[in-house]
Amino acid sequence: GQTGLSVAFDMPTLMGYDSDDATALGEVGHCGVAIDSADDMVGLFNAIPLEEVSVSMTINGPAVILFAFFLVAAEEQGVDWLSLQGTLQNDILKEYIAQKEWIFPPEPHLRLIVDMVDFCRTDVPQWNTISISGYHIREAGANAMQELAFTLADGFAYVEACRRAGMRIEDFAPRFSFFFDAHLDFFEEIAKFRAARRIWAHWMRDRYEARDERSMKLRFHTQTAGVSLTAQQPDLNVVRTAVEALAAVLGGTQSLHTNALDEVYALPTERAAEIALRTQQVLAEETGVADTIDPLGGSWFVEHLTDRMESRILEILGHVDRIGDGSMLDGVLQGIEEGWFQGAIADSAYEFEKAVTAGERVIVGVNRYVKDDEDALEILRIPAEVETQQRARLAAVRARRDEAAVARALAGITETARGEGDLMGPIVEAARVRATEGEIVDAMKEVFGGYREPPRV
């Protein structure tokens, strides 16, 4: 297989702002790389042959724009899009449910996702078009059952959105993937992963009439739980991460991200990142845990937990289906609008914190085995020059591009947004002429508007 490479973006990029926007001040480069135009993507992959790597991009609200920048970078390397492999997170529903990084209202975002899925079906056929993410749902405070149920509901909603657009299920479902959290309740997490595969396969076959086995496979990536890490006694985070990673492997994950011990503070230092990597390598090379498929299958305890997890998930999915009058897509959208998902997560997070405060749930170093004198941890700090340099690069792009071509491309995006045409083509053309992310976002905002979550009582 190909070498894998993951790219995380900074907060302005995640929210659709250019680095020289006033809103971006002080945030450029702090939680990932800043990408303002196709020039930045070309530079990012300058020494990386894109036909030889599989690239995963953690981006949602402006996902199609960053993907267009990536396609231009491949094009300018001389790489055929047909050979490109990778994954785009591109999961906007969980943003409204948990992570809150959106740009437009839900329906325009769904239109962009469906357009991108249809585009990749023919133009970039090896690309995983959506990574349906439970990770951020869990990190926001959901429990294991909520994480799995809400994630599967989102997945089925995307299936229905693509089918409503006229696509056959076998045209897109094999390119959907999932992204889960691995938390500290060891056996519960293993049961969660096993139940996820079971439910997805059954629903895709029985409800959505998939016939290709690839459409029924739940392929998933796992990241250890960032929310389980503690600022107190941070060396213990290595232990937590190792246990979580082991649960993910025993649960059948296809790929894995192990968090660094200092990520509770900042982006990891090189030393902390290396320890996280070595944790995976010890599991893969020294333990033998990845040599057997479903090694805990048949255990009465794991099978019982899996059955119980599946039963509870089906109850929650049934509720979403009912509020959508038999449509998971309509049920998810209605649940978001009514705040049902958000309220359930808030309640779960509150119950967890109450248990920690009362000492009913032990967190070592926080509410038991506490140390008063801890050594200061050396953390990574991003220098202010990063923002200055990025703004200078953006100014240089604006100075040398063909402004008339940019204006035409942006007008084409707005015109297409007003109708029902495919938006991917105009967005890729705007990327080619070096329109910026913020400019492309604004071109669509003229039609789609922005989105503010309704207040919750």
Secondary structure, 3 states (H helix, E strand, C coil): CCEEEEEEECHHHHHCCCCCCHHHCCCCCCCCECCCCHHHHHHHCCCCCCCCEEEEEECCCCHHHHHHHHHHHHHHHCCCHHHCEEEECCCCHHHHHHHCCCCCCHHHHHHHHHHHHHHHHHHCCCEECEEEECHHHHHCCCCHHHHHHHHHHHHHHHHHHHHHCCCCHHHHHHHEEEEEEECCCHHHHHHHHHHHHHHHHHHHHHCCCCCCHHHHCCCEEEEECHHHCCCCCCCHHHHHHHHHHHHHHHCCCCEEECCCCCCCCCCCCHHHHHHHHHHHHHHHHHCCCCCCCCCCCCCHHHHHHHHHHHHHHHHHHHHHHHHCCCCHHHHHHHHHHHCHHHHHHHHHHHHHHHHHHCCCCCCECCCECCCCCCCCCCCCCCCCHHHHHHHHHHHHHHHHCCHHHHHHHHHHHHHHHHCCCCCHHHHHHHHHCCCCHHHHHHHHHHHHCCCCCCCCC
